[in-house]
Amino acid sequence: MAMKDIDKVRGEVATLVSQTVRETFQTMFGQNVQRHEAGWTGGEFSENAVYASIRLHQGDESVEFCFRFDFNLLLQAAELIFSKEYLDATPVHEELASEIANIVCSKVKAFLNEQGFETEMGFPFIPRPDENPLLSSGEMIHMHFYYPGPGGENDIGVSVNLFVDGKPVVRS
């Protein structure tokens, strides 16, 4: 199958990503993130966010997953693993973002290959908004997750965006 055919399994990919994001945060960090089903239309770059991207390749075609993590969510996660002294000396937020993206995309790659695709996965990278126009696309949000904020309100925690050859895959 060609990567453009990913639309045929979009629902299954969305379910797998949703399940894996929730499981990863619960298992690794004891944090409860929930998928927001209504979608979110914001696509602006935020200084309080950490971005990580991974591309799945098949021949000269690619699918890119862009993850946007709230900095405070990653900080809460890091505080469960590392000491305050270590975190003060060593910023780990980009490494955590890349690791979570790697876990999610590894599962997506395995699923796609089971469905007849022949994908290879690139290494996670930290995209920069001025270098990646996908990050400023108004339609970039594919999945969006909340986590309980300090005051009990729901904060925007994670968004996962899927692009096929540079074009966003959006819900119909």
C-alpha positions in Angstrom: 0.0 0.0 0.0 1.1 3.6 -0.7 1.4 6.0 2.2 -1.5 8.0 0.8 -3.6 5.0 1.6 -3.2 5.7 5.3 -6.5 7.4 5.1 -8.1 3.9 4.9 -6.7 3.0 8.3 -6.9 6.5 9.8 -9.5 5.5 12.5 -7.4 2.6 13.6 -4.2 4.7 13.7 -6.0 7.4 15.7 -7.3 4.8 18.2 -3.8 3.3 18.5 -2.2 6.7 19.1 -4.8 7.6 21.6 -4.4 4.4 23.5 -0.6 4.5 23.4 -0.4 8.1 24.6 -2.7 7.4 27.5 -0.9 4.1 28.4 2.5 5.7 28.2 1.7 8.6 30.5 -0.1 6.2 33.0 2.5 3.5 33.0 5.7 5.6 32.9 4.5 8.7 34.9 1.3 7.7 36.7 -0.4 10.6 34.9 -3.9 10.5 33.6 -4.3 12.2 30.2 -7.6 11.9 28.4 -8.4 12.4 24.8 -10.5 15.3 23.9 -13.0 14.0 21.3 -14.2 17.4 19.9 -10.9 18.4 18.4 -9.0 21.6 18.8 -8.6 24.3 16.1 -5.6 26.1 17.6 -2.3 25.6 15.8 -0.2 28.5 17.1 3.3 28.0 18.3 3.8 28.2 22.0 6.9 28.9 24.0 5.4 26.8 26.8 5.4 23.7 24.6 7.9 21.1 23.6 7.7 19.7 20.1 8.9 16.3 18.8 8.4 14.8 15.4 9.0 11.4 13.8 8.7 10.5 10.1 7.6 7.1 8.9 9.0 6.4 5.4 7.9 4.1 2.6 10.0 4.7 -0.5 9.9 8.4 -1.3 6.6 8.9 0.6 6.4 9.9 4.2 4.0 10.4 7.1 5.0 12.8 9.8 3.7 12.7 13.4 4.2 16.0 15.2 3.7 16.0 18.9 3.2 19.1 21.0 3.7 18.6 24.7 2.8 21.2 27.4 6.0 22.0 29.2 4.4 21.7 32.6 3.1 18.2 31.8 6.6 17.1 30.9 8.0 18.8 34.0 5.5 16.9 36.2 6.5 13.6 34.5 10.2 14.4 34.9 9.8 15.1 38.6 8.5 11.6 39.1 11.7 10.1 37.6 14.5 12.5 38.4 15.6 14.4 41.5 15.1 18.2 41.7 18.9 18.7 41.7 19.3 16.6 38.5 16.4 18.5 36.8 17.9 21.9 37.8 21.2 20.9 36.2 19.9 18.9 33.3 17.0 19.9 31.1 15.3 16.6 30.1 12.1 17.9 28.5 13.1 17.4 24.9 14.4 13.9 25.7 11.1 12.9 27.3 9.1 14.3 24.4 11.3 12.4 21.9 11.0 9.2 24.0 7.2 9.4 24.2 7.0 10.1 20.4 9.2 7.2 19.8 7.1 4.8 21.8 3.9 5.9 20.1 5.3 5.9 16.6 6.9 2.5 17.1 3.5 1.0 17.7 2.0 2.9 14.7 4.8 1.5 12.5 4.2 -2.0 13.6 0.5 -1.7 13.0 1.0 -0.2 9.6 3.3 -2.9 8.6 0.8 -5.5 9.8 -1.7 -3.8 7.4 0.5 -4.2 4.4 2.5 -1.1 4.5 6.3 -1.3 4.4 7.3 1.6 6.6 10.6 2.5 8.2 10.8 4.9 11.1 13.2 7.8 11.3 14.7 9.1 14.6 12.8 11.5 16.7 13.8 15.1 16.1 12.8 18.5 17.6 11.2 20.5 14.9 11.6 24.3 15.0 8.6 26.4 13.9 10.6 28.6 11.6 12.0 25.5 9.9 8.7 23.4 9.8 5.7 25.1 8.2 3.5 22.1 9.4 3.7 23.6 12.9 2.0 26.8 12.0 -0.8 25.1 10.0 -4.2 26.1 11.3 -5.6 22.6 10.6 -2.7 20.7 12.1 -4.4 19.2 15.2 -5.4 15.6 14.7 -5.7 14.4 18.4 -5.7 16.4 21.6 -5.2 15.2 25.2 -5.9 17.0 28.5 -4.4 16.4 31.9 -5.7 17.7 35.2 -4.0 21.0 36.0 -2.9 22.3 39.4 -6.2 24.0 40.0 -8.3 21.0 38.9 -9.0 22.5 35.5 -8.1 20.6 32.3 -4.9 21.9 30.7 -3.9 21.3 27.1 -1.4 18.5 27.6 -0.5 16.8 24.4 -1.6 17.2 20.8 -0.6 14.7 18.0 -0.7 15.8 14.4 -0.5 13.5 11.4 0.8 14.8 8.0 1.0 12.7 4.8 3.6 14.2 2.5 3.2 17.6 4.2 -0.6 17.7 4.1 -2.6 17.4 7.4 -4.9 14.5 7.8 -8.0 15.9 9.5 -11.1 14.4 10.7 -14.1 14.3 8.3 
